[in-house]
Amino acid sequence: MTRTVYGACRYFFDALGLNRVEIRCDPANTRSRAIPERLGFTQEGVLRQVGTLSHGYYDHVVYGLLAHEWRARQEQRS
């Protein structure tokens, strides 16, 4: 999954010229949270009670990565 998200980021930043990519996931899902953390995203905060499920409300942790951060990481990899 990390390779897939990496490839998506390459496309978003390099081909589409986007300035920002955001990933949201469940705060308790450590495997999902590890993906943006491995790729250098910054944890920007937690959105509380963003939706409902049958058992109640749920939160999202928000990660963001900016184009200049992406380019800097790519230069470090070279």
N, C-alpha and C positions, 0 to 999 in steps of 0.2 A: 504494500500500500504506500509506503514511503516513496518508492520509485515512481509510482503513478502520480502522487501529489507533486513530486519534484518535476516530472514531465509537464504536468498541467501548469505549474508556475513558470517553467521555461516558455511555454506557449503564451501565457497571459502577459508576461513581462516583455519577452523578446519579440514575439510575433504580433501581438495585439497592442503593445505599448501601454499597458495599464500601469497605473501608479501605485495601486494598492490591491492586495489580496487578503481576504479575511476568511478564517476558519472558525466555526463554532462547534462545540461538542459538549457532551454531558460532563460536568465537573468530576463525577465519580468514575468515568471511563478512562482509566490510566493508559490503556493501550492507544486509544484515539488521541489523547492529549500528547502522547510521546511523539506522534508524527510531526506536528508543527514545531514542537520543541527541537527535534532533531534537525529540522530544516531552517532553524534560525528565526522563526517567528517570535514575536514579543507577545506575552500575555498582557492583554490590555484591560481586562476586567471580567466581571461576572454579571450577566443579565439575569436578574432574579425574576422568577415566575413568568417566563416568556411564553409559556403555553400550558395546556392541560392534557392530561392523560386520564385513563379511568381511575387511577389511584391518586390523582391530584395534580398540582402544579409541578413544573420542572424548570430548572435553570440551564443556562448555557455559559460556558467559559468562552471568551472571545480572544482569538489570536490574530495579529496583523503582521504583514510584511510589506514594506515599501520598496519601490523599484530601486532606489539608491542602495538600500540594504542588500537586496538581491544581487546587484552588480558587484558590490564589495565582497560578498561571499563567493561569487564566481571567480573573481580575481584571486582570492586567497586559495581557491582550489587549483588554480593553474600553476 
